Protein backbone atom coordinates (compact mmCIF):
# COMPACT_ATOMS: atom_id res chain seq x y z
CA UNK A 1 0.00 0.00 0.00
CA UNK A 2 1.86 3.04 -1.31
CA UNK A 3 0.04 5.46 0.98
CA UNK A 4 1.55 3.78 4.07
CA UNK A 5 5.06 4.34 2.71
CA UNK A 6 4.17 7.99 2.17
CA UNK A 7 2.72 8.35 5.69
CA UNK A 8 5.95 6.84 7.02
CA UNK A 9 7.97 9.50 5.18
CA UNK A 10 5.74 12.29 6.50
CA UNK A 11 6.03 10.99 10.04
CA UNK A 12 9.80 10.71 9.91
CA UNK A 13 12.23 13.54 10.63
CA UNK A 14 11.71 16.41 8.12
CA UNK A 15 14.32 16.68 5.38
CA UNK A 16 15.11 18.81 2.35
CA UNK A 17 14.26 15.76 0.24
CA UNK A 18 10.70 15.79 1.55
CA UNK A 19 10.28 19.49 0.76
CA UNK A 20 11.59 19.00 -2.77
CA UNK A 21 9.03 16.24 -3.33
CA UNK A 22 5.98 18.32 -2.36
CA UNK A 23 4.35 18.09 -5.79
CA UNK A 24 4.74 14.31 -5.92
CA UNK A 25 3.42 13.96 -2.38
CA UNK A 26 0.37 16.15 -3.09
CA UNK A 27 -0.44 14.10 -6.17
CA UNK A 28 -0.40 10.87 -4.17
CA UNK A 29 -2.52 12.37 -1.40
CA UNK A 30 -5.08 13.61 -3.90
CA UNK A 31 -5.27 10.46 -6.04
CA UNK A 32 -4.35 7.37 -4.02
CA UNK A 33 -7.61 5.37 -3.75
CA UNK A 34 -6.46 3.63 -0.54
CA UNK A 35 -6.62 6.90 1.42
CA UNK A 36 -9.93 7.89 3.05
CA UNK A 37 -11.35 10.96 1.30
CA UNK A 38 -11.94 12.66 4.64
CA UNK A 39 -8.22 12.46 5.42
CA UNK A 40 -6.92 14.18 2.31
CA UNK A 41 -7.42 17.87 3.30
CA UNK A 42 -5.72 17.53 6.70
CA UNK A 43 -2.81 15.54 5.24
CA UNK A 44 -2.30 18.13 2.50
CA UNK A 45 -2.39 20.86 5.15
CA UNK A 46 0.39 19.05 7.04
CA UNK A 47 2.50 18.81 3.89
CA UNK A 48 1.93 22.50 3.13
CA UNK A 49 3.04 23.40 6.65
CA UNK A 50 6.19 21.26 6.46
CA UNK A 51 7.14 22.55 3.02
CA UNK A 52 6.42 26.23 3.66
CA UNK A 53 8.22 26.51 6.99
CA UNK A 54 11.97 26.91 7.37
CA UNK A 55 13.47 23.40 7.47
CA UNK A 56 15.28 23.94 10.76
CA UNK A 57 12.06 25.21 12.33
CA UNK A 58 10.23 22.09 11.14
CA UNK A 59 12.97 19.87 12.52
CA UNK A 60 12.94 21.60 15.89
CA UNK A 61 9.16 21.36 16.01
CA UNK A 62 9.38 17.65 15.19
CA UNK A 63 11.77 17.01 18.08
CA UNK A 64 9.56 19.00 20.45
CA UNK A 65 6.50 17.06 19.31
CA UNK A 66 7.78 13.48 19.34
CA UNK A 67 11.05 13.29 21.27
CA UNK A 68 10.09 15.00 24.53
CA UNK A 69 7.98 12.93 26.84
CA UNK A 70 6.26 9.63 26.14
CA UNK A 71 2.70 10.80 25.46
CA UNK A 72 3.34 11.34 21.74
CA UNK A 73 6.31 9.01 21.34
CA UNK A 74 6.72 7.31 17.98
CA UNK A 75 8.08 4.23 19.75
CA UNK A 76 5.00 2.00 19.89
CA UNK A 77 6.04 -0.20 22.77
CA UNK A 78 6.59 2.79 25.06
CA UNK A 79 2.81 3.14 25.08
CA UNK A 80 2.36 -0.53 26.00
CA UNK A 81 5.35 -1.55 28.12
CA UNK A 82 7.00 1.72 29.12
CA UNK A 83 10.55 0.84 30.17
CA UNK A 84 9.63 -2.59 31.56
CA UNK A 85 11.59 -5.70 30.61
CA UNK A 86 8.60 -6.96 28.63
CA UNK A 87 9.47 -4.43 25.99
CA UNK A 88 12.72 -6.22 25.18
CA UNK A 89 10.96 -9.43 24.15
CA UNK A 90 8.35 -7.48 22.21
CA UNK A 91 11.15 -5.82 20.23
CA UNK A 92 12.78 -9.16 19.49
CA UNK A 93 9.46 -10.54 18.24
CA UNK A 94 8.88 -7.52 16.00
CA UNK A 95 12.42 -7.71 14.63
CA UNK A 96 11.75 -11.34 13.72
CA UNK A 97 8.67 -10.23 11.77
CA UNK A 98 10.82 -7.80 9.78
CA UNK A 99 13.48 -10.40 9.07
CA UNK A 100 10.91 -12.96 7.94
CA UNK A 101 9.60 -10.33 5.51
CA UNK A 102 13.10 -9.99 4.07
CA UNK A 103 13.77 -6.51 5.44
CA UNK A 104 17.17 -5.36 6.64
CA UNK A 105 16.65 -2.80 9.39
CA UNK A 106 18.75 0.33 9.63
CA UNK A 107 20.27 0.36 13.13
CA UNK A 108 19.52 4.08 13.47
CA UNK A 109 16.05 3.29 14.82
CA UNK A 110 14.46 0.80 17.18
CA UNK A 111 12.11 -1.83 15.71
CA UNK A 112 8.98 -0.22 17.20
CA UNK A 113 9.63 3.20 15.62
CA UNK A 114 6.29 3.92 13.94
CA UNK A 115 7.58 5.20 10.56
CA UNK A 116 9.70 2.05 10.30
CA UNK A 117 6.70 -0.11 11.21
CA UNK A 118 4.60 1.62 8.53
CA UNK A 119 7.29 0.95 5.94
CA UNK A 120 7.12 -2.71 6.91
CA UNK A 121 3.33 -2.70 6.57
CA UNK A 122 3.56 -1.10 3.12
CA UNK A 123 5.16 -4.32 1.88
CA UNK A 124 2.41 -6.61 3.22
CA UNK A 125 -0.91 -7.77 1.79
CA UNK A 126 -4.08 -5.80 2.61
CA UNK A 127 -5.50 -8.30 5.10
CA UNK A 128 -2.29 -8.38 7.12
CA UNK A 129 -2.03 -4.59 7.03
CA UNK A 130 -5.51 -4.17 8.49
CA UNK A 131 -4.82 -6.76 11.19
CA UNK A 132 -1.63 -5.01 12.28
CA UNK A 133 -3.23 -1.55 12.26
CA UNK A 134 -6.25 -2.82 14.19
CA UNK A 135 -3.92 -4.24 16.86
CA UNK A 136 -2.42 -0.79 17.55
CA UNK A 137 -5.46 1.37 16.77
CA UNK A 138 -5.99 2.19 20.46
CA UNK A 139 -2.46 3.64 20.61
CA UNK A 140 -2.90 5.54 17.35
CA UNK A 141 -6.21 7.06 18.49
CA UNK A 142 -4.80 8.17 21.84
CA UNK A 143 -1.76 9.82 20.24
CA UNK A 144 -4.03 11.41 17.63
CA UNK A 145 -6.11 13.05 20.34
CA UNK A 146 -3.03 14.23 22.23
CA UNK A 147 -1.64 15.82 19.08
CA UNK A 148 -5.01 17.39 18.33
CA UNK A 149 -5.15 19.00 21.76
CA UNK A 150 -1.60 20.25 21.26
CA UNK A 151 -2.76 21.78 17.95
CA UNK A 152 -0.31 19.73 15.89
CA UNK A 153 -1.10 18.98 12.25
CA UNK A 154 0.68 15.64 12.70
CA UNK A 155 -2.61 14.43 14.19
CA UNK A 156 -3.79 14.02 10.58
CA UNK A 157 -1.49 11.02 10.07
CA UNK A 158 -2.74 9.22 13.18
CA UNK A 159 -6.37 9.94 12.33
CA UNK A 160 -5.75 8.47 8.87
CA UNK A 161 -4.18 5.33 10.30
CA UNK A 162 -7.13 4.80 12.65
CA UNK A 163 -9.49 5.17 9.69
CA UNK A 164 -7.43 2.70 7.62
CA UNK A 165 -7.61 0.20 10.49
CA UNK A 166 -11.39 0.28 10.21
CA UNK A 167 -11.71 0.68 13.97
CA UNK A 168 -14.23 2.92 15.73
CA UNK A 169 -12.63 5.16 18.36
CA UNK A 170 -14.58 6.80 21.16
CA UNK A 171 -13.26 10.27 20.39
CA UNK A 172 -15.42 11.98 22.99
CA UNK A 173 -14.05 9.80 25.79
CA UNK A 174 -10.51 10.14 24.46
CA UNK A 175 -10.86 13.93 24.49
CA UNK A 176 -11.88 13.83 28.16
CA UNK A 177 -9.07 11.44 29.04
CA UNK A 178 -6.39 13.52 27.35
CA UNK A 179 -7.73 16.79 28.77
CA UNK A 180 -7.28 15.34 32.27
CA UNK A 181 -3.70 14.21 31.64
CA UNK A 182 -0.70 16.09 32.96
CA UNK A 183 1.62 17.17 30.14
CA UNK A 184 4.90 15.24 30.17
CA UNK A 185 6.80 17.47 27.74
CA UNK A 186 7.21 20.53 29.95
CA UNK A 187 10.69 21.41 31.28
CA UNK A 188 9.56 20.48 34.79
CA UNK A 189 8.24 17.09 33.70
CA UNK A 190 11.38 16.32 31.67
CA UNK A 191 13.63 17.23 34.61
CA UNK A 192 11.64 14.88 36.83
CA UNK A 193 12.08 12.00 34.39
CA UNK A 194 15.84 12.46 34.24
CA UNK A 195 16.03 12.39 38.04
CA UNK A 196 14.25 9.03 38.29
CA UNK A 197 16.08 5.75 38.01
CA UNK A 198 14.98 4.01 34.81
CA UNK A 199 15.30 0.47 33.53
CA UNK A 200 17.53 0.70 30.49
CA UNK A 201 17.94 -1.62 27.52
CA UNK A 202 21.41 -0.88 26.19
CA UNK A 203 22.68 -1.53 22.67
CA UNK A 204 26.28 -1.62 21.52
CA UNK A 205 26.43 2.17 21.36
CA UNK A 206 24.97 2.60 24.85
CA UNK A 207 21.57 3.89 23.72
CA UNK A 208 18.48 3.17 25.78
CA UNK A 209 14.99 2.35 24.55
CA UNK A 210 13.79 5.51 26.27
CA UNK A 211 16.09 7.63 24.13
CA UNK A 212 17.28 6.01 20.91
CA UNK A 213 20.38 6.93 18.98
CA UNK A 214 18.05 8.67 16.55
CA UNK A 215 16.84 11.08 19.22
CA UNK A 216 20.39 11.91 20.26
CA UNK A 217 21.39 12.38 16.63
CA UNK A 218 18.43 14.66 15.93
CA UNK A 219 19.25 16.83 18.90
CA UNK A 220 22.96 17.12 18.16
CA UNK A 221 23.12 17.04 14.38
CA UNK A 222 19.98 18.39 12.73
CA UNK A 223 19.57 17.42 9.12
CA UNK A 224 21.47 14.12 8.92
CA UNK A 225 19.16 11.21 8.17
CA UNK A 226 19.40 7.77 6.59
CA UNK A 227 16.84 5.43 4.98
CA UNK A 228 14.49 3.69 7.40
CA UNK A 229 15.26 0.27 6.04
CA UNK A 230 17.17 -1.33 3.20
CA UNK A 231 15.35 -3.72 0.89
CA UNK A 232 15.96 -2.84 -2.75
CA UNK A 233 17.40 0.51 -3.88
CA UNK A 234 14.74 2.90 -5.16
CA UNK A 235 15.19 4.34 -8.68
CA UNK A 236 17.08 7.63 -8.68
CA UNK A 237 14.91 10.74 -8.51
CA UNK A 238 11.92 9.04 -6.92
CA UNK A 239 10.86 10.08 -3.45
CA UNK A 240 8.86 6.88 -2.81
URZI-V248947 format. One record per helix or strand of 2 or more residues. SS is the DSSP state (@ for helix, = for strand). FROM is the first residue (numbers start at 1). TO is the last residue. If there is no record, write none. Layout:
((SS/FROM/TO) (SS/FROM/TO))
This chain:
((@/2/11) (@/16/20) (@/22/31) (@/37/52) (@/55/66) (@/78/81) (@/86/100) (=/104/105) (@/114/121) (@/126/135) (@/137/149) (@/155/165) (@/171/179) (@/187/195) (@/213/220) (=/229/230))
